[in-house]
Amino acid sequence: MQGPIQNTDARTVTPVKKLVQLQRQDYSGGGYSSDSFGAHSYKEVVSSPSRRSGGSNEIRLFGLLETKIKSKVLKKAVNNFNNWCISTNNGHHNGERIWILWQPQAVKVQFLEYNAQFIHMRVESLETRSIFYMTMVYAFNSIHDRAPLWDHLRRIASHVSGPWAIAGDFNCVLSAAERVGGNTPSGEMEPFRQCVADCGVIDIDATRSLFTWNNKQKPEDRIYSRIDRFLINKDWCDHMPDLYAHFLPEGLMDHTPCIVSSSKNSQRRRCFKYFNMWGDAKDFFPTVRSNWDRDLVGTSMFRLAKNLKNLKPALKRLNKEGYNDIEHSTSRLQKQVHDLQEQLGRNPTDLQLLNAEYEASQELKKLSIARDSYLAQKTKQFWMREGDTNSAYFHGILKKRRNGNRVIMIEDMNGKMCDSPELVQAAFLEYYMHLLRTK
């Protein structure tokens, strides 16, 4: 081990050995894992992501949960690491429940709060100077013991400014669909659901199985649940929309390790989508009629496909002329109306101002209806009420759906994981060519 162990407020910080080789990210690549096998198995936990993911990632920040390593064994444990630093919540709970490991040459970590159920920190990338906040959680098993955690997270959410993530083992599911086998009383889920809503966080996009934990019992007694997750706020979505979580096979552990990294498929070609707001344009039906050729020869499906293809450029022009960047257009027109109304407040009899304000207000009404239709269709939140489009939660849902409409990773017919746009496309082609028996 290089350098002495440094004790600060009953917390241990020391250099530790290299865990895995990973790719560089704008934000620090990171991961976490829960382990219930104790000190003898933590080596597998921290080294397995490289082997299981093909060594295509580079972890710079790592959370390790449920180590069950006692303080007297900690010095011996850290001898297995080098060129890493480690901090734990020792002093707040016996057994070093939460470890945070990071590469000091890549990231600067400032610990803001330690607790028996979480560690809250500020992380800065030394390469890009990007800053985000991270709360690593390992919740207690009892619903009564977990209750203070939800209050702490609400408090942190009320003053955190910037990208923020809450990651780890919450020992609770958000819905009954996240558990197979056994029973989950609704009373256990509701406090967690309310905390997530109050903090304004959503699940990051994830690959692999929905379930992150199982009890490793015989098949007839097996229970699966999703108690591990990576939650992010709106600022995180804005700064790093291409992040996703990759849950790895659990091996002999009962929890699945998780790696969070950037999608290689961020530069993707957008597919054409029809928006309902176009139907309200005065030129919509004339545009459709003029571009729909009724004299095409061929099967019904061929004629339909050909007409739709011919119509697509015309609808794109219609969108560009009347609805291009509708959110910003609505905001600009709203500001224009406000300015005119302020001028009218000083000169209410000016006929020119009255006409300009009336025409701008009528146009703003049309654009606002179109914008709400556009946003509702993008998010598929048809319960949207007046004013919902301005909420952080609404825009968080919009970003989540936008990011969810992509295939980040897929397993091909040979069982190989494909994580680049070219490989994903090839996997789809191979599958359907085999399915349709075509070449």
C-alpha positions in Angstrom: 0.0 0.0 0.0 1.3 3.4 -0.9 1.0 6.1 1.8 -0.4 5.8 5.3 -4.0 5.3 6.2 -5.4 8.7 7.2 -8.2 8.9 9.8 -10.5 11.9 9.8 -13.6 12.1 12.0 -13.7 8.3 12.3 -13.7 8.1 8.5 -11.0 6.3 6.6 -9.3 7.8 3.5 -6.4 6.0 1.9 -4.9 5.2 -1.6 -6.1 1.9 -2.9 -5.2 -0.5 -5.7 -6.6 -0.2 -9.3 -9.9 -1.9 -9.8 -10.8 -1.9 -13.5 -9.8 -0.4 -16.8 -12.6 1.8 -18.1 -13.3 4.3 -20.9 -13.1 8.1 -20.1 -16.4 10.0 -19.7 -17.3 13.7 -19.5 -18.5 12.9 -16.0 -16.6 10.4 -14.1 -17.6 6.9 -15.1 -18.9 5.2 -12.0 -20.6 2.2 -10.5 -21.8 0.6 -7.3 -22.5 -2.8 -6.0 -24.1 -4.4 -3.0 -22.4 -7.5 -1.6 -23.8 -9.7 1.2 -20.9 -12.2 1.3 -18.7 -10.1 3.5 -15.0 -9.3 3.3 -14.0 -12.5 1.5 -15.9 -11.5 -1.7 -15.4 -7.8 -2.1 -12.4 -8.5 -4.5 -14.8 -10.1 -7.0 -17.3 -7.2 -6.7 -14.8 -4.5 -7.6 -13.0 -6.4 -10.3 -15.9 -8.1 -12.0 -17.2 -5.1 -14.1 -14.1 -5.1 -16.3 -14.4 -8.9 -17.0 -18.1 -9.0 -17.5 -18.4 -5.9 -19.7 -15.4 -6.8 -21.8 -13.2 -4.1 -20.3 -14.8 -1.4 -22.4 -15.4 1.0 -19.4 -13.2 3.0 -17.0 -14.5 3.5 -13.5 -13.3 6.6 -11.8 -15.8 6.7 -8.9 -17.1 3.6 -7.2 -19.5 2.8 -4.5 -19.4 -0.5 -2.6 -22.2 -1.4 -0.3 -22.8 -4.0 2.4 -19.1 -5.0 2.7 -19.5 -6.2 6.3 -15.8 -5.4 6.8 -15.1 -4.4 10.4 -12.7 -1.6 11.2 -10.0 -3.9 12.5 -10.0 -5.8 9.2 -10.1 -2.6 7.1 -6.3 -2.0 7.1 -5.7 -5.5 5.7 -8.5 -5.0 3.1 -7.1 -1.8 1.7 -3.7 -3.5 1.0 -5.4 -5.1 -2.0 -5.8 -1.6 -3.7 -3.4 0.9 -5.1 -3.6 4.4 -6.7 -7.2 4.7 -5.4 -8.6 6.6 -2.4 -11.3 5.2 -0.1 -13.7 6.8 2.3 -16.3 4.9 4.4 -19.1 5.7 6.8 -17.2 4.2 9.7 -18.2 5.8 12.9 -21.9 6.1 11.9 -22.5 2.4 11.7 -20.6 -0.8 12.6 -19.4 -2.8 9.6 -18.4 -0.1 7.1 -21.8 -0.3 5.3 -20.8 2.2 2.5 -17.4 2.5 0.8 -16.6 5.3 -1.7 -13.6 4.7 -3.9 -12.2 7.2 -6.5 -9.1 7.9 -8.6 -7.6 11.2 -7.2 -5.8 11.9 -10.5 -9.2 11.9 -12.3 -11.8 13.3 -9.9 -11.9 15.5 -6.8 -14.3 14.3 -4.2 -15.6 16.6 -1.3 -17.6 14.7 1.3 -20.5 16.9 2.5 -22.3 14.5 4.9 -22.0 11.1 6.4 -24.8 9.0 7.7 -25.5 5.4 8.7 -27.7 5.1 5.5 -25.9 7.4 3.0 -22.8 9.4 2.1 -23.4 12.7 0.3 -20.6 14.2 -1.8 -19.6 16.8 -4.4 -17.6 15.4 -7.3 -15.5 17.4 -9.8 -13.9 16.0 -12.9 -10.3 17.3 -13.1 -10.3 16.9 -16.8 -13.5 18.6 -17.8 -14.1 20.6 -14.6 -17.7 19.2 -14.7 -19.3 19.2 -11.2 -22.1 17.0 -9.9 -23.5 15.8 -6.5 -23.8 12.2 -5.6 -25.6 10.6 -2.7 -24.7 6.9 -2.2 -27.5 5.1 -0.3 -27.7 1.8 1.6 -31.1 1.9 3.3 -32.0 -0.1 6.4 -34.2 -3.2 6.0 -36.9 -2.0 8.4 -39.6 0.4 7.2 -39.3 2.2 10.5 -35.5 2.5 10.4 -35.6 3.7 6.7 -38.0 6.6 7.5 -35.2 9.1 8.5 -33.5 8.5 5.1 -36.4 9.9 3.2 -36.4 13.1 5.3 -32.6 13.5 4.8 -33.0 13.1 1.0 -35.7 15.7 0.9 -33.5 18.1 2.9 -30.6 17.5 0.5 -32.9 18.1 -2.5 -34.1 21.4 -1.1 -30.6 22.9 -1.2 -28.7 21.0 -3.8 -27.9 23.1 -6.9 -26.8 21.4 -10.1 -26.7 17.8 -11.3 -27.5 15.3 -8.6 -27.8 11.5 -8.4 -29.0 9.2 -5.7 -27.7 5.7 -6.2 -27.5 2.5 -4.3 -29.6 -0.1 -2.4 -32.9 1.4 -1.2 -34.2 -2.0 0.2 -37.6 -1.1 -1.1 -39.4 -1.2 -4.5 -41.5 1.6 -6.1 -44.3 -0.6 -7.4 -45.6 -4.1 -7.0 -44.4 -4.9 -10.6 -40.8 -4.5 -9.3 -41.1 -7.7 -7.2 -41.8 -11.3 -8.2 -42.4 -13.8 -5.4 -43.3 -12.9 -1.8 -45.4 -9.9 -0.8 -44.7 -6.2 -0.6 -47.2 -4.3 1.5 -48.2 -1.0 -0.1 -47.4 0.8 3.1 -43.7 0.1 2.5 -43.7 1.5 -1.0 -45.6 4.7 -0.4 -42.9 6.6 1.7 -40.3 5.8 -1.0 -42.6 6.9 -3.8 -43.4 10.1 -2.0 -39.7 10.8 -1.4 -38.9 10.3 -5.1 -41.7 12.7 -6.1 -40.7 15.3 -3.5 -37.0 15.2 -4.6 -38.0 15.5 -8.3 -35.8 12.6 -9.4 -36.4 9.9 -12.0 -34.8 6.6 -12.9 -31.9 6.7 -15.3 -32.2 4.6 -18.5 -31.0 1.1 -17.8 -30.0 -2.1 -19.6 -30.3 -5.8 -18.7 -32.9 -7.2 -16.3 -35.5 -5.1 -14.5 -34.6 -7.0 -11.2 -31.5 -6.2 -9.3 -31.7 -8.6 -6.4 -32.8 -12.1 -5.7 -32.7 -14.3 -2.6 -30.6 -17.1 -4.2 -33.1 -19.7 -2.9 -34.4 -22.8 -4.6 -36.5 -22.2 -7.8 -39.8 -22.6 -6.0 -38.7 -20.2 -3.2 -37.0 -17.6 -5.5 -37.8 -13.9 -5.0 -36.7 -11.2 -7.4 -37.0 -7.4 -6.8 -35.7 -4.1 -8.0 -34.3 -2.5 -4.9 -31.1 -1.0 -6.4 -31.5 2.0 -8.7 -29.8 5.2 -10.0 -32.0 8.2 -9.7 -31.2 11.6 -11.3 -32.6 15.1 -11.1 -33.5 17.4 -14.0 -30.1 19.2 -14.0 -28.4 15.9 -14.5 -30.7 15.1 -17.5 -29.8 18.5 -19.0 -26.0 18.1 -18.6 -25.7 14.4 -19.4 -28.7 13.1 -21.3 -26.8 10.2 -22.8 -26.0 8.5 -19.5 -27.4 5.0 -18.8 -27.0 2.3 -16.2 -25.8 -1.1 -17.1 -26.7 -3.8 -14.5 -24.4 -6.8 -14.8 -25.1 -10.4 -13.9 -24.8 -11.0 -10.2 -22.6 -14.1 -10.2 -22.6 -15.6 -6.7 -23.8 -12.4 -5.1 -27.4 -11.6 -4.5 -27.2 -8.0 -5.9 -26.3 -7.0 -9.5 -23.4 -4.6 -9.9 -24.1 -1.5 -11.8 -22.0 0.6 -14.2 -23.1 4.1 -15.2 -21.6 5.4 -18.4 -22.3 7.4 -21.6 -24.1 5.9 -24.6 -22.0 5.5 -27.7 -25.1 6.0 -29.7 -25.6 9.7 -28.8 -25.2 10.9 -32.4 -28.1 9.2 -33.9 -30.3 9.9 -36.9 -33.8 11.0 -35.9 -36.7 9.2 -37.4 -39.7 11.0 -38.8 -42.6 11.5 -36.5 -46.1 12.9 -37.1 -47.3 15.5 -34.6 -51.0 16.1 -34.0 -50.5 19.9 -33.9 -50.0 19.9 -37.6 -53.6 19.0 -38.1 -54.6 22.5 -36.9 -52.6 24.3 -39.5 -54.7 26.0 -42.2 -52.4 24.5 -44.9 -52.5 21.0 -43.6 -55.3 19.4 -45.7 -54.3 21.2 -48.9 -50.8 20.0 -48.4 -51.9 16.4 -47.9 -54.2 16.6 -51.0 -51.5 18.0 -53.2 -49.0 15.4 -52.3 -51.2 12.3 -52.3 -51.1 10.6 -55.7 -54.2 8.6 -56.3 -53.0 7.2 -59.6 -50.2 5.1 -58.3 -50.0 1.6 -59.6 -49.3 -1.4 -57.3 -50.7 -3.1 -54.3 -52.6 -1.2 -51.6 -49.6 -1.4 -49.2 -47.2 -0.2 -51.9 -49.4 2.8 -52.8 -49.8 3.7 -49.1 -46.1 3.5 -48.4 -45.3 5.5 -51.5 -47.8 8.3 -50.7 -46.5 8.6 -47.1 -43.0 8.8 -48.4 -44.0 11.6 -50.8 -45.9 13.4 -48.1 -43.0 13.4 -45.6 -40.9 16.3 -47.1 -44.1 18.4 -47.4 -44.9 17.9 -43.7 -41.4 18.7 -42.8 -41.7 22.0 -44.6 -45.0 22.7 -42.9 -43.4 22.1 -39.5 -40.4 24.3 -40.4 -42.6 27.2 -41.5 -45.1 27.2 -38.7 -43.9 25.1 -35.8 -40.1 25.1 -35.9 -38.7 25.1 -32.3 -42.2 25.7 -31.0 -41.2 25.9 -27.3 -38.8 28.8 -27.9 -41.2 30.4 -30.4 -43.9 30.3 -27.8 -41.6 31.9 -25.2 -40.5 34.6 -27.6 -44.1 35.5 -28.5 -45.1 35.4 -24.9 -42.4 38.0 -24.1 -43.6 40.1 -27.0 -47.2 40.1 -25.7 -46.0 41.0 -22.2 -44.0 43.9 -23.6 -47.0 45.2 -25.6 -49.2 44.9 -22.5 -46.7 46.9 -20.5 -46.8 49.6 -23.1 -50.6 49.6 -23.2 -50.5 50.1 -19.4 -48.8 53.4 -19.9 -50.8 54.3 -23.1 -54.1 52.4 -23.1 -55.7 54.4 -25.9 -53.0 53.8 -28.5 -54.9 52.1 -31.4 -51.7 50.7 -33.0 -50.6 49.1 -29.8 -54.1 47.7 -29.2 -54.1 46.0 -32.6 -50.6 44.7 -32.2 -51.4 43.3 -28.7 -54.6 41.6 -30.0 -53.0 40.0 -33.0 -50.0 38.8 -30.9 -52.3 37.4 -28.2 -54.4 35.4 -30.7 -51.2 34.0 -32.3 -49.9 33.1 -28.8 -53.1 31.2 -28.0 -52.7 29.1 -31.2 -49.0 28.4 -30.5 -49.7 27.6 -26.8 -52.3 25.0 -27.8 -49.9 23.5 -30.4 -47.0 23.5 -27.8 -49.1 21.7 -25.2 -50.2 19.1 -27.8 -46.6 18.6 -28.8 -45.3 18.2 -25.3 -48.2 15.9 -24.3 -47.5 13.7 -27.3 -43.7 13.6 -26.6 -44.2 12.6 -23.0 -47.5 10.6 -23.5 -48.7 12.2 -20.3 -52.3 12.8 -21.4 -53.3 13.8 -17.9 -51.5 17.1 -18.4 -53.3 20.1 -16.9 -52.8 23.7 -17.6 -49.4 24.8 -16.2 -47.9 21.3 -16.0 -45.6 22.1 -19.0 -43.7 24.5 -16.8 -42.9 22.0 -14.1 -39.4 20.4 -13.7 -41.1 17.0 -13.3 -42.9 17.4 -16.7 -39.6 18.3 -18.5 -37.9 15.4 -16.6 -40.5 13.0 -18.0 -40.0 14.5 -21.5 -36.2 14.0 -21.4 -36.6 10.5 -20.0 -38.9 9.4 -22.8 -36.7 11.1 -25.4 -33.6 9.1 -24.1 -35.7 6.0 -23.7 -36.5 5.9 -27.4 -33.1 4.6 -28.3 -31.5 1.2 -28.2 -28.3 1.6 -26.3 -27.3 -2.1 -26.1 -28.7 -5.3 -27.4 -27.7 -9.0 -27.3 -27.3 -10.5 -30.7 -28.2 -14.1 -31.8 -24.9 -15.4 -30.6 -25.3 -14.0 -27.1 -22.8 -11.2 -27.6 -23.6 -7.7 -26.2 -23.5 -5.0 -28.9 -23.1 -1.4 -27.6 -22.2 0.7 -30.6 -24.6 2.0 -33.3 -23.1 -0.1 -36.0 -23.2 -3.3 -33.9 -26.8 -2.7 -32.8 -27.9 -2.1 -36.4 -26.1 -5.3 -37.5 -27.8 -7.3 -34.7 -31.2 -6.2 -35.8 -30.5 -7.0 -39.4 -29.1 -10.4 -38.6 -32.1 -11.3 -36.5 -34.8 -10.2 -39.0 -32.9 -11.7 -42.0 -32.8 -15.0 -40.1 -36.5 -14.6 -39.1 -37.6 -13.9 -42.7 -35.1 -16.3 -44.2 -33.8 -13.6 -46.6 -30.3 -12.5 -47.6 
